[in-house]
Amino acid sequence: MDLLIPFVSIIGVIIGFLLSTLKEWIQNKPKIKMDMKMGEFNYFRMEEDKYLQTIIKPTNPLLGDYYKVSLQLDVYNTGKGNAAIKDIGVENLVNKKMVVYSNVKIKVNSANTSQNISSFNLPASSIVTLELEWKVKKDEYTESLFKDEIISLERGRLQFKIIARSIINKKHKLLVEPLSILTAYE
């Protein structure tokens, strides 16, 4: 029994150290959140005028040749650890099934310039506003995205799932309803 007394204090120090390390690891993780500020969503068709020049006009989904989406997105890091986002993409969903994955063009607006980027750092307790833009052309695989009844709150509707991947391959997701950003057409 006298031999155990020195080991109990050493075991207590080791357990205290491990608990302290676990606490630091839990508290100092980044916590990424995304929020949409504003956006624009339009279907377009291409026509030729009498001079054989291509004219692009907004239209309804049935007549559209492609659609274009532009979003302003806030990306927050509310945690105590730094994070890095290496990729942002969009799943274009119909009835909660992915029809096509779109790579997006990402812009960051700073005080003086607007830069195209592909990845960015997100320090602790910070926010970055991004401008995302992507197009989807109508073809045999994406035809289900170009139906009139697709823009609604009913079942089987079109949705956009924005996915940001961090450098540790953790996915951060935001679901966007196109009805909230659809632009009216003539």
QUITA-V452374 format. One record per residue. N is the residue number from 1. RES is the residue in three letters. NEAR is the number of other C-alpha atoms within 12 Angstrom. Layout:
# QUITA-V452374
n: {N;N}
res: {RES;RES}
near: {NEAR;NEAR}
This chain:
# QUITA-V452374
n: {1;2;3;4;5;6;7;8;9;10;11;12;13;14;15;16;17;18;19;20;21;22;23;24;25;26;27;28;29;30;31;32;33;34;35;36;37;38;39;40;41;42;43;44;45;46;47;48;49;50;51;52;53;54;55;56;57;58;59;60;61;62;63;64;65;66;67;68;69;70;71;72;73;74;75;76;77;78;79;80;81;82;83;84;85;86;87;88;89;90;91;92;93;94;95;96;97;98;99;100;101;102;103;104;105;106;107;108;109;110;111;112;113;114;115;116;117;118;119;120;121;122;123;124;125;126;127;128;129;130;131;132;133;134;135;136;137;138;139;140;141;142;143;144;145;146;147;148;149;150;151;152;153;154;155;156;157;158;159;160;161;162;163;164;165;166;167;168;169;170;171;172;173;174;175;176;177;178;179;180;181;182;183;184;185;186}
res: {MET;ASP;LEU;LEU;ILE;PRO;PHE;VAL;SER;ILE;ILE;GLY;VAL;ILE;ILE;GLY;PHE;LEU;LEU;SER;THR;LEU;LYS;GLU;TRP;ILE;GLN;ASN;LYS;PRO;LYS;ILE;LYS;MET;ASP;MET;LYS;MET;GLY;GLU;PHE;ASN;TYR;PHE;ARG;MET;GLU;GLU;ASP;LYS;TYR;LEU;GLN;THR;ILE;ILE;LYS;PRO;THR;ASN;PRO;LEU;LEU;GLY;ASP;TYR;TYR;LYS;VAL;SER;LEU;GLN;LEU;ASP;VAL;TYR;ASN;THR;GLY;LYS;GLY;ASN;ALA;ALA;ILE;LYS;ASP;ILE;GLY;VAL;GLU;ASN;LEU;VAL;ASN;LYS;LYS;MET;VAL;VAL;TYR;SER;ASN;VAL;LYS;ILE;LYS;VAL;ASN;SER;ALA;ASN;THR;SER;GLN;ASN;ILE;SER;SER;PHE;ASN;LEU;PRO;ALA;SER;SER;ILE;VAL;THR;LEU;GLU;LEU;GLU;TRP;LYS;VAL;LYS;LYS;ASP;GLU;TYR;THR;GLU;SER;LEU;PHE;LYS;ASP;GLU;ILE;ILE;SER;LEU;GLU;ARG;GLY;ARG;LEU;GLN;PHE;LYS;ILE;ILE;ALA;ARG;SER;ILE;ILE;ASN;LYS;LYS;HIS;LYS;LEU;LEU;VAL;GLU;PRO;LEU;SER;ILE;LEU;THR;ALA;TYR;GLU}
near: {7;7;8;10;11;12;13;14;13;13;14;14;14;14;14;14;14;14;14;14;14;14;13;14;15;15;16;20;21;29;28;35;29;30;24;30;20;23;27;27;36;36;35;30;25;21;18;12;11;8;8;9;10;12;14;19;21;25;26;27;32;22;22;29;29;30;38;33;37;30;35;28;32;27;38;30;30;23;22;21;22;25;35;30;33;23;28;39;30;36;30;40;30;30;21;19;19;23;27;29;22;28;22;30;26;31;26;28;19;13;8;7;9;14;18;18;20;23;25;27;26;29;24;23;21;22;25;33;27;35;31;39;29;31;29;32;26;26;16;12;15;26;25;28;40;34;24;19;20;27;32;20;17;15;15;20;28;38;35;38;30;38;32;38;26;27;20;16;15;19;24;31;24;25;23;34;30;33;23;24;24;29;24;16;15;10}
